[in-house]
Amino acid sequence: MSIIVKRPWLEEFLLMKGRRLLYGRRKTGKTFYTRLVLPDYQYFIVRKGGTIYDPVEDQLLDTSTFIRICRLEDNVVLDEFHRASPRLFDALQAGVCRENLVLITSTMHYYRQFVEGIEAPLKGLFSIRRVGLLSPIELLAVDWGFEGKELVERLVFYQEPILVGRDLKDIILSGREFARSLVGEVIDEEDYVYTRRFDAILEALAAGKNRLSEMANYLYSRGLIEKPSTSYITKYLDIMLRTGLIERIEVWGKKRRSIYRHVSPLTEIVYYLDARYGFYDFLQPWNYVEKITKSYLPILIERFIERFLSEYFGSKPVKVLEPEIDIALVEYKGIHLVAEVKWSNELTKSEVKKIEEKLGKFPDARQILVVPDKTIVPETSLEVWDVEDLREKASTKITQLIREGTIMSQARR
């Protein structure tokens, strides 16, 4: 499926003139979108070891040759710049290269040594943007050719740019190998040693063990740490937070308490299948794997809707445990929106009443019920959104961003 998802946040940044730096976890579409938006730029990539590859001429360049090109030519993209020789950073710091230069790195933390700190060679020289997974708003604004419940169930996985256009079977069976190799690449690119403890923590999170003590017990039960103590795992959690593999969500009303979870829906489902059903070790019939995957989908959809609402309203998500709410957003130190996601084909009056009572405990917050189709919802005082509402709001938001970006571009000219 040759569909290109518009990324107005990223596009506006790339169309700026001057020195720009993109960073983010591997396989988030940084290179693809840069080359799409800036087709007239010369593209180079730094290989491990520091040599620079020119894919158009199919030749390797040393640092001196690249610096000469940079001095003479405008409009240059250098991918995986963090692998380059220190001589290149000295040249950039000295102002040797032309102004229209884009640097790209597949690191979330390692690149900071070049732009932060007292002696960072690129400090203050570049405008910087992070590139993450495709956002729910970006995805919902596209006409995919299918709609309703199926639409969201696919888009959950299309947040990973490399999965766009694939069907569920291909996503899961291909993802079986891809997920772990991705984790290994991300950790390796950040210059850390990839060990079994990383995998075990990701398995624990996917199995619902999202608190520090639960994860420590999980690793201890598998003989991977000496004691069921959180001190044995905090280093690994910090690394995965810095590299964008997991995220930490504050527990509302509980000081210094958080839960952890996967960022990628693909790694979450694959590690879940392995933790519960030995997905890596045993080949199982697709209809069996499909059934398990679909039973887990509501959790991933809930997360997808949370990200949509967080981006749409520009608010921070938190976890509310008493009562347990699917989605809660905070603004000005108070909860301003609560939502429940019911991903089913029917909803009874008693179920709706329970949701009303639960969300009603937050009288000052906007209360939303998200379902595949409004027609399944009995009469309710709640604000009800379905897939068509999500699509409409996403399209409006993207149109607004594109219009604002156009106005900004004209103003810069």
C-alpha positions as CSV (number, residue, x, y, z in Angstrom):
1,M,0.0,0.0,0.0
2,S,1.8,3.1,-1.2
3,I,0.3,5.6,1.2
4,I,2.4,8.5,2.7
5,V,1.2,9.7,6.0
6,K,1.5,13.5,6.3
7,R,3.6,14.7,9.2
8,P,3.0,18.4,9.4
9,W,5.1,18.9,12.6
10,L,8.1,17.3,11.0
11,E,7.5,18.8,7.5
12,E,7.4,22.3,8.8
13,F,10.7,21.8,10.6
14,L,12.4,20.3,7.6
15,L,11.3,23.2,5.3
16,M,13.0,25.7,7.6
17,K,16.3,27.0,6.3
18,G,19.5,26.7,8.3
19,R,21.0,23.9,10.4
20,R,18.5,21.3,11.5
21,L,19.0,18.2,13.6
22,L,16.6,15.2,13.8
23,Y,17.0,12.6,16.5
24,G,14.9,9.6,17.5
25,R,14.7,5.8,17.8
26,R,15.5,3.6,14.8
27,K,12.7,2.9,12.2
28,T,10.6,6.0,12.9
29,G,10.8,7.3,9.4
30,K,13.4,10.1,9.9
31,T,15.4,9.4,6.7
32,F,12.4,8.5,4.6
33,Y,10.5,11.7,5.4
34,T,13.6,13.9,5.1
35,R,14.3,12.7,1.6
36,L,10.7,13.0,0.7
37,V,10.4,16.6,1.8
38,L,13.9,17.7,0.7
39,P,14.4,15.8,-2.6
40,D,17.0,18.4,-3.8
41,Y,19.3,17.9,-0.9
42,Q,22.5,15.7,-1.3
43,Y,22.2,12.7,1.0
44,F,25.1,10.9,2.8
45,I,25.2,8.4,5.6
46,V,28.0,7.7,8.1
47,R,28.8,4.0,8.4
48,K,30.0,2.4,11.6
49,G,33.7,3.1,11.7
50,G,33.3,6.7,10.5
51,T,33.4,6.4,6.7
52,I,30.8,8.4,4.8
53,Y,28.7,6.7,2.0
54,D,27.3,8.5,-1.0
55,P,24.4,6.3,-2.2
56,V,24.0,8.3,-5.5
57,E,27.6,7.8,-6.6
58,D,27.9,4.5,-4.7
59,Q,31.2,5.5,-3.2
60,L,32.8,5.9,0.2
61,L,34.2,9.2,1.3
62,D,36.7,10.1,4.0
63,T,36.0,12.9,6.4
64,S,38.3,15.4,4.5
65,T,36.5,14.8,1.3
66,F,33.1,15.3,2.9
67,I,34.2,18.5,4.6
68,R,35.3,19.9,1.2
69,I,31.8,19.0,-0.2
70,C,30.2,20.7,2.8
71,R,32.3,23.8,2.2
72,L,31.4,24.1,-1.5
73,E,27.8,22.7,-1.7
74,D,24.6,23.8,0.0
75,N,21.7,21.6,0.9
76,V,23.3,18.5,2.5
77,V,21.8,15.7,4.6
78,L,24.1,13.6,6.8
79,D,22.5,10.6,8.3
80,E,23.8,8.8,11.5
81,F,26.1,11.7,12.0
82,H,27.0,10.6,15.6
83,R,29.2,7.9,14.0
84,A,31.4,10.5,12.3
85,S,35.0,11.4,13.1
86,P,35.6,14.2,15.7
87,R,37.2,16.2,12.8
88,L,33.8,16.7,11.3
89,F,32.4,18.2,14.5
90,D,35.5,20.5,14.7
91,A,34.7,21.7,11.2
92,L,31.1,22.3,12.0
93,Q,32.0,24.2,15.1
94,A,34.4,26.3,13.1
95,G,31.6,27.2,10.6
96,V,33.2,25.4,7.6
97,C,30.0,23.9,6.2
98,R,27.3,25.8,4.4
99,E,24.2,26.9,6.3
100,N,21.5,24.5,4.9
101,L,22.6,21.3,6.6
102,V,20.4,18.6,8.1
103,L,21.9,16.1,10.5
104,I,20.0,12.9,11.4
105,T,20.7,10.4,14.2
106,S,19.0,7.2,15.3
107,T,19.8,7.8,18.9
108,M,17.7,9.2,21.7
109,H,20.4,9.9,24.2
110,Y,23.9,9.4,22.9
111,Y,23.6,12.3,20.5
112,R,23.3,14.7,23.5
113,Q,27.0,14.6,24.0
114,F,27.3,16.7,20.8
115,V,24.7,19.3,21.6
116,E,24.7,19.6,25.4
117,G,27.3,20.2,28.1
118,I,30.1,22.7,28.4
119,E,32.3,21.3,25.6
120,A,29.6,20.0,23.3
121,P,30.9,20.8,19.7
122,L,27.4,21.5,18.2
123,K,25.9,23.3,21.1
124,G,23.7,26.1,20.0
125,L,24.4,25.5,16.3
126,F,21.3,23.5,15.3
127,S,17.6,23.6,15.7
128,I,16.6,20.3,17.1
129,R,13.5,18.1,16.8
130,R,12.6,14.6,18.1
131,V,10.9,12.1,15.7
132,G,8.8,9.5,17.3
133,L,6.3,6.9,16.1
134,L,3.5,8.1,13.7
135,S,0.9,9.8,15.9
136,P,-2.8,8.7,16.0
137,I,-3.8,12.1,14.7
138,E,-1.5,11.8,11.7
139,L,-2.8,8.3,11.0
140,L,-6.5,9.0,11.4
141,A,-6.3,11.9,9.0
142,V,-5.4,9.6,6.1
143,D,-8.0,7.9,3.8
144,W,-7.0,4.2,4.1
145,G,-9.8,2.6,2.2
146,F,-11.3,0.9,5.2
147,E,-13.1,2.3,8.2
148,G,-14.9,1.7,11.5
149,K,-13.5,-0.8,14.0
150,E,-11.1,-2.3,11.5
151,L,-9.5,1.1,10.8
152,V,-8.4,1.7,14.4
153,E,-7.3,-1.9,14.9
154,R,-4.9,-1.5,12.0
155,L,-3.8,2.0,12.8
156,V,-2.7,0.9,16.3
157,F,0.2,-1.0,14.6
158,Y,0.7,1.5,11.8
159,Q,2.2,3.8,14.5
160,E,5.3,1.9,13.6
161,P,6.1,3.4,10.2
162,I,7.7,0.2,8.9
163,L,4.3,-1.6,9.4
164,V,2.2,0.8,7.3
165,G,0.1,-1.1,4.8
166,R,0.6,-4.6,6.2
167,D,-2.2,-6.9,7.4
168,L,-2.4,-8.3,10.9
169,K,-0.9,-11.7,10.1
170,D,2.1,-10.2,8.4
171,I,2.6,-7.6,11.3
172,I,2.6,-10.3,14.0
173,L,4.5,-13.1,12.2
174,S,7.1,-10.7,10.8
175,G,7.2,-8.8,14.0
176,R,8.2,-12.0,15.8
177,E,11.8,-11.5,14.6
178,F,11.7,-7.7,14.0
179,A,10.8,-6.7,17.5
180,R,13.8,-8.2,19.3
181,S,16.2,-7.2,16.6
182,L,14.8,-3.6,16.9
183,V,15.4,-3.6,20.6
184,G,18.9,-4.9,20.1
185,E,19.7,-2.3,17.5
186,V,18.3,0.6,19.6
187,I,20.4,-0.4,22.6
188,D,23.5,-1.1,20.5
189,E,23.2,2.3,18.7
190,E,23.2,4.0,22.1
191,D,26.4,2.2,23.0
192,Y,25.0,-0.1,25.7
193,V,25.4,-3.8,26.0
194,Y,22.2,-5.7,25.1
195,T,21.5,-8.5,27.6
196,R,18.7,-10.9,28.5
197,R,17.6,-8.5,31.3
198,F,16.3,-6.0,28.8
199,D,14.1,-8.6,27.2
200,A,12.9,-9.9,30.5
201,I,11.8,-6.4,31.6
202,L,9.9,-5.9,28.3
203,E,8.3,-9.3,28.8
204,A,7.2,-8.3,32.3
205,L,5.7,-5.0,31.1
206,A,3.8,-6.7,28.3
207,A,2.4,-9.2,30.8
208,G,1.0,-6.4,32.9
209,K,3.7,-6.2,35.5
210,N,4.3,-2.5,35.2
211,R,5.5,-1.6,38.7
212,L,9.1,-1.7,39.9
213,S,8.6,-4.4,42.5
214,E,6.6,-6.6,40.0
215,M,9.3,-6.4,37.4
216,A,12.0,-7.2,40.0
217,N,10.1,-10.3,41.1
218,Y,9.6,-11.4,37.4
219,L,13.4,-11.2,36.7
220,Y,14.2,-12.9,40.0
221,S,11.8,-15.8,39.3
222,R,13.7,-16.4,36.1
223,G,17.1,-16.4,37.7
224,L,18.2,-13.2,36.0
225,I,18.9,-11.1,39.2
226,E,20.3,-12.2,42.6
227,K,17.5,-10.7,44.7
228,P,14.0,-9.5,44.0
229,S,15.2,-5.9,44.6
230,T,14.4,-2.9,42.4
231,S,18.0,-1.8,42.6
232,Y,18.9,-4.5,40.2
233,I,16.6,-3.2,37.4
234,T,16.6,0.6,37.7
235,K,19.7,0.9,35.5
236,Y,18.0,-1.1,32.7
237,L,14.8,0.9,33.0
238,D,16.7,4.2,32.8
239,I,18.4,3.0,29.6
240,M,15.1,2.0,28.0
241,L,13.5,5.3,29.0
242,R,16.4,7.3,27.5
243,T,16.3,5.2,24.3
244,G,12.5,5.5,23.8
245,L,11.7,1.9,24.2
246,I,9.5,2.4,27.3
247,E,7.7,5.3,28.9
248,R,6.9,6.2,32.5
249,I,3.4,7.4,33.5
250,E,2.7,9.2,36.8
251,V,0.2,7.6,39.1
252,W,-2.2,10.4,40.0
253,G,-2.3,11.3,43.7
254,K,0.6,9.0,44.6
255,K,3.8,10.9,45.1
256,R,6.9,9.3,43.6
257,R,4.9,6.5,42.1
258,S,4.8,5.6,38.5
259,I,4.0,2.8,36.1
260,Y,6.0,1.8,33.1
261,R,4.9,0.5,29.7
262,H,6.0,-0.1,26.1
263,V,6.0,2.8,23.7
264,S,5.7,0.5,20.6
265,P,2.5,-1.5,20.2
266,L,4.5,-4.0,18.1
267,T,7.1,-4.7,20.9
268,E,4.3,-4.9,23.4
269,I,2.2,-7.5,21.6
270,V,5.2,-9.6,20.5
271,Y,6.7,-9.7,24.0
272,Y,3.3,-10.4,25.5
273,L,2.9,-13.4,23.2
274,D,6.3,-14.6,24.2
275,A,5.9,-14.1,27.9
276,R,2.5,-15.9,28.0
277,Y,2.7,-18.4,25.1
278,G,6.3,-18.9,24.2
279,F,5.9,-17.2,20.9
280,Y,9.7,-17.2,20.1
281,D,10.2,-20.9,21.0
282,F,7.3,-22.6,19.4
283,L,5.7,-22.3,16.0
284,Q,1.9,-22.0,16.5
285,P,-1.0,-22.0,14.0
286,W,-1.9,-18.5,12.9
287,N,-5.6,-18.8,13.9
288,Y,-4.4,-19.5,17.4
289,V,-2.0,-16.5,17.5
290,E,-4.7,-14.3,15.8
291,K,-7.2,-15.1,18.5
292,I,-4.8,-14.2,21.3
293,T,-3.7,-11.1,19.5
294,K,-7.3,-9.9,19.1
295,S,-8.0,-10.5,22.8
296,Y,-5.1,-8.2,23.7
297,L,-6.1,-5.5,21.1
298,P,-8.4,-3.5,23.4
299,I,-5.4,-2.7,25.7
300,L,-3.4,-1.3,22.7
301,I,-6.5,0.5,21.4
302,E,-7.0,2.2,24.8
303,R,-3.4,3.4,24.6
304,F,-3.9,4.6,21.0
305,I,-7.0,6.6,22.1
306,E,-5.1,8.0,25.1
307,R,-2.3,9.2,22.8
308,F,-4.9,10.7,20.4
309,L,-6.6,12.7,23.2
310,S,-3.3,13.7,24.7
311,E,-2.1,15.2,21.4
312,Y,-5.5,16.6,20.5
313,F,-5.9,18.5,23.7
314,G,-2.2,19.1,24.4
315,S,-2.4,17.5,27.9
316,K,-0.3,15.1,29.9
317,P,-1.7,11.6,30.5
318,V,-1.7,10.2,34.1
319,K,-2.8,6.9,35.6
320,V,-5.8,7.0,38.0
321,L,-6.1,3.9,40.1
322,E,-8.9,4.8,42.5
323,P,-11.3,4.4,40.7
324,E,-9.4,2.8,37.8
325,I,-9.9,5.0,34.8
326,D,-8.9,4.1,31.2
327,I,-7.7,7.6,30.3
328,A,-7.1,10.7,32.4
329,L,-5.5,13.9,31.2
330,V,-4.0,16.6,33.4
331,E,-3.9,20.4,32.9
332,Y,-2.8,23.0,35.4
333,K,-2.2,20.4,38.1
334,G,-5.8,19.1,37.8
335,I,-7.6,16.4,35.9
336,H,-9.5,18.1,33.1
337,L,-10.5,15.0,31.1
338,V,-11.5,11.4,31.9
339,A,-12.4,8.8,29.3
340,E,-13.4,5.2,29.1
341,V,-12.8,3.0,25.9
342,K,-15.3,0.2,25.2
343,W,-14.1,-1.7,22.1
344,S,-17.1,-4.0,21.6
345,N,-20.1,-4.4,19.3
346,E,-22.6,-3.9,22.0
347,L,-23.0,-2.0,25.2
348,T,-25.8,-2.5,27.8
349,K,-27.6,0.1,29.9
350,S,-26.0,-1.3,33.0
351,E,-22.5,-1.1,31.6
352,V,-23.1,2.5,30.6
353,K,-24.5,3.3,34.0
354,K,-21.3,2.0,35.7
355,I,-19.2,4.1,33.4
356,E,-21.3,7.2,34.2
357,E,-20.9,6.5,37.9
358,K,-17.1,6.0,37.6
359,L,-16.5,9.1,35.4
360,G,-19.0,11.1,37.5
361,K,-16.5,11.0,40.4
362,F,-14.6,13.7,38.4
363,P,-17.4,16.3,38.1
364,D,-15.0,19.1,37.0
365,A,-13.5,17.0,34.2
366,R,-14.8,16.5,30.6
367,Q,-16.2,13.0,30.5
368,I,-15.9,11.0,27.2
369,L,-16.9,7.5,26.2
370,V,-15.1,6.2,23.1
371,V,-16.6,3.3,21.1
372,P,-16.3,1.9,17.6
373,D,-19.8,3.1,16.7
374,K,-22.2,5.5,18.5
375,T,-25.2,3.3,17.6
376,I,-24.3,0.7,20.2
377,V,-24.6,3.2,23.1
378,P,-27.8,3.5,25.0
379,E,-28.9,7.0,26.0
380,T,-26.3,8.6,28.3
381,S,-25.2,11.9,29.8
382,L,-21.6,11.2,28.7
383,E,-20.0,12.7,25.6
384,V,-19.7,9.9,23.1
385,W,-17.0,9.7,20.4
386,D,-16.8,7.0,17.8
387,V,-14.3,6.2,15.0
388,E,-15.9,8.8,12.6
389,D,-15.5,11.5,15.3
390,L,-11.9,10.6,15.7
391,R,-11.3,10.8,12.0
392,E,-13.1,14.1,11.6
393,K,-11.2,15.7,14.5
394,A,-7.9,14.4,13.2
395,S,-8.5,15.7,9.7
396,T,-9.5,19.1,11.1
397,K,-6.3,19.2,13.3
398,I,-4.0,18.3,10.5
399,T,-5.6,20.8,8.1
400,Q,-5.1,23.5,10.8
401,L,-1.5,22.5,11.3
402,I,-0.8,22.5,7.5
403,R,-2.5,25.9,7.1
404,E,-0.5,27.4,10.0
405,G,2.7,25.8,8.6
406,T,2.0,27.4,5.2
407,I,1.4,30.8,6.8
408,M,4.7,30.4,8.6
409,S,6.6,29.4,5.5
410,Q,5.2,32.5,3.6
411,A,6.2,34.7,6.5
412,R,9.8,33.3,6.4
413,R,10.0,34.0,2.7
